[in-house]
Amino acid sequence: MTTHAPRPHLEDALSPRRVLASEPVYRGRIWDVRSDTFELAPGSEPLHRDFIDHPGAVAILPMDQDGKVLLLRQYRHPVGMDLWEIPAGLLDVDGESNLDAAARELAEEADLVASEWHVLADFFNSPGSSSEAIRIYLARGLAEIPHHERHERTHEESEIVFAWVDLDEAVGAVLQGRLHNPSAVVGILAAHAARRSGFAELRSGDAPWPAHPAQR
């Protein structure tokens, strides 16, 4: 009989390495590019890596009482496409909690407030080249913001188009390759998986986020 070694615990883990040098090589309006020199093991040959030093972001999948989710269509210049997405934004306000940032983005991009918040998923958008960490929330108990209190959207956001979509239809669009925004894809599939337990396994909206590079 073949014996197998015990499988390691299925959880990403912090793995500190000795950083020999770290310096910004480009400073941008939203994110910088940093160049690090580090050792994989003590005394090993130093490695050099350039990466995007990003503040991180939050995204929100709004779900109404009928189980439909809100998607918004927005132009994205780097890929030259109108993408169906979910409300999202940067963690770029000093002192603002992750959950407060999500509530702000939901109000600014979707004209909504929510009374129920849960974490759907945390992920790194491109961990080989960026420190960007994204948290996706499920927002329920929705109410519309009065028209006179709504945020004035400008630039690309001024073209936003909204659509309430059945969750199963959104899942089909992902699996058929019709949706490409990573937060939308992850959020839709995570919500579909979480629905099987009635969303009972989700973390609370104020759950800590120790994997975020700036929140360790």
C-alpha positions in Angstrom: 0.0 0.0 0.0 1.3 3.4 -0.9 1.7 5.8 1.9 1.4 9.6 1.5 2.8 12.3 3.6 0.2 14.4 5.4 -1.0 17.2 3.3 0.0 20.7 4.5 -2.7 22.9 6.0 -4.6 24.5 3.1 -4.0 28.1 4.0 -1.6 30.8 2.6 1.0 31.7 5.1 3.3 34.7 5.8 6.8 33.9 4.7 9.3 36.7 5.7 12.5 36.9 3.7 15.5 39.2 4.4 15.1 42.3 2.3 18.5 43.8 1.5 17.3 46.9 -0.3 14.0 48.5 -1.2 13.5 51.7 -3.2 10.8 53.3 -5.3 11.7 53.6 -8.9 8.5 55.2 -10.1 5.8 57.3 -8.2 2.4 57.4 -9.8 -0.9 59.1 -9.0 -2.4 56.0 -7.6 0.4 53.4 -7.2 4.2 53.3 -7.3 6.7 50.8 -8.6 9.2 49.5 -6.0 12.4 47.6 -6.6 13.4 45.1 -3.9 16.6 43.0 -3.4 16.1 40.0 -1.1 17.3 36.6 -0.1 15.2 33.4 -0.4 17.5 31.8 2.3 20.3 33.2 4.4 23.5 33.5 2.3 21.7 32.7 -1.0 22.2 34.7 -4.1 20.2 37.9 -3.9 17.2 38.3 -6.1 15.8 41.5 -7.6 12.1 42.1 -8.2 10.2 45.1 -9.4 6.5 45.3 -8.4 3.6 47.6 -8.2 3.3 49.0 -4.7 -0.5 49.3 -4.4 -2.7 50.5 -1.5 -5.3 47.8 -2.0 -9.0 47.9 -2.8 -12.4 46.8 -1.8 -15.3 45.6 -4.0 -18.9 45.0 -3.2 -21.5 42.5 -4.6 -24.9 44.1 -3.8 -27.7 41.5 -3.6 -31.4 42.4 -3.3 -34.1 40.5 -1.5 -34.8 38.4 -4.6 -31.2 37.2 -4.9 -30.4 39.4 -7.8 -27.0 41.1 -7.9 -26.1 44.5 -9.2 -23.5 44.8 -12.0 -22.3 48.0 -13.6 -20.8 48.6 -17.0 -17.8 50.9 -17.2 -15.1 51.7 -19.8 -11.6 50.5 -18.9 -8.9 52.2 -21.1 -6.0 49.8 -20.6 -8.0 46.9 -22.1 -10.1 49.1 -24.4 -13.4 47.5 -23.3 -16.7 48.2 -21.5 -16.6 45.8 -18.6 -19.4 44.5 -16.4 -18.1 45.0 -12.9 -19.2 45.4 -9.3 -18.8 48.6 -7.2 -15.2 48.9 -6.1 -12.6 51.4 -5.0 -9.2 52.1 -3.5 -8.2 52.0 0.1 -6.7 55.4 -0.2 -8.4 57.4 2.7 -6.2 57.6 5.8 -7.9 56.2 8.9 -10.8 54.7 7.0 -11.6 51.1 7.8 -12.0 48.5 5.1 -15.8 48.2 5.8 -16.2 52.0 5.8 -14.4 52.2 2.5 -16.7 49.6 1.0 -19.8 51.5 2.3 -18.4 54.7 0.7 -17.8 53.0 -2.6 -21.3 51.4 -2.6 -22.8 54.8 -2.1 -20.6 56.6 -4.6 -20.9 54.1 -7.5 -24.3 52.5 -6.9 -26.3 55.1 -4.9 -27.0 52.4 -2.3 -26.6 51.8 1.4 -26.6 48.3 3.0 -27.5 47.1 6.5 -25.9 43.6 6.2 -22.3 43.1 5.4 -20.2 39.9 5.0 -16.9 39.1 3.5 -17.1 37.0 0.3 -13.4 36.6 -0.5 -9.9 38.1 -0.2 -7.4 37.8 -3.0 -4.3 39.2 -4.5 -5.0 40.6 -8.0 -1.6 39.7 -9.5 0.8 38.5 -6.7 3.7 38.0 -9.1 3.9 41.7 -10.0 1.7 43.7 -7.5 1.1 44.0 -3.8 -2.6 44.8 -4.5 -4.9 43.0 -2.1 -8.7 43.1 -2.7 -11.5 42.2 -0.3 -15.0 41.5 -1.8 -18.0 42.1 0.4 -21.6 40.8 0.0 -23.9 43.7 0.8 -27.6 43.1 1.5 -30.5 44.9 3.2 -30.2 47.5 0.5 -31.8 51.0 0.3 -31.4 53.7 -2.3 -29.8 57.0 -1.4 -32.1 60.0 -2.1 -31.4 61.8 -5.3 -30.3 65.0 -3.7 -27.7 63.2 -1.6 -26.1 61.1 -4.3 -22.4 61.4 -5.3 -21.8 63.2 -8.6 -19.9 60.7 -10.9 -17.3 62.1 -13.3 -15.0 60.9 -16.1 -15.4 57.2 -16.8 -17.9 56.8 -13.9 -20.3 59.2 -15.6 -21.0 56.5 -18.2 -21.8 53.8 -15.7 -24.8 51.6 -16.7 -26.6 49.5 -14.1 -28.2 46.0 -14.4 -29.8 43.8 -11.8 -29.0 40.2 -12.8 -30.1 36.8 -11.4 -27.0 35.3 -9.7 -27.3 32.1 -11.8 -27.3 34.2 -15.0 -24.2 36.0 -13.8 -22.4 32.7 -13.0 -23.3 31.5 -16.6 -21.7 34.7 -18.0 -18.5 34.0 -16.1 -18.3 30.4 -17.2 -19.0 31.3 -20.8 -16.2 33.8 -20.8 -18.4 36.9 -21.1 -17.3 38.6 -18.0 -13.6 39.5 -17.3 -13.4 41.9 -14.4 -11.6 39.9 -11.6 -13.6 41.3 -8.7 -16.8 40.6 -10.5 -15.7 37.0 -11.4 -14.5 36.2 -7.9 -17.5 37.8 -6.2 -20.1 36.1 -8.4 -18.6 32.7 -8.0 -18.0 33.1 -4.3 -21.6 34.2 -3.8 -22.8 31.2 -5.8 -20.8 28.9 -3.6 -21.8 30.6 -0.4 -25.5 30.5 -1.3 -25.5 26.7 -0.7 -25.3 27.2 3.0 -27.5 30.3 3.0 -24.4 32.4 3.4 -24.0 31.1 6.9 -20.2 30.3 6.4 -19.2 33.9 5.5 -17.1 36.1 7.8 -18.6 39.2 9.3 -18.0 42.5 7.5 -15.6 43.7 10.1 -13.4 40.6 10.0 -9.6 41.3 10.2 -7.5 41.2 7.0 -4.1 40.1 8.1 -3.0 39.0 4.6 -3.2 42.6 3.4 0.5 43.8 3.2 -0.3 47.1 4.9 -2.5 45.5 7.6 -0.1 42.9 9.0 
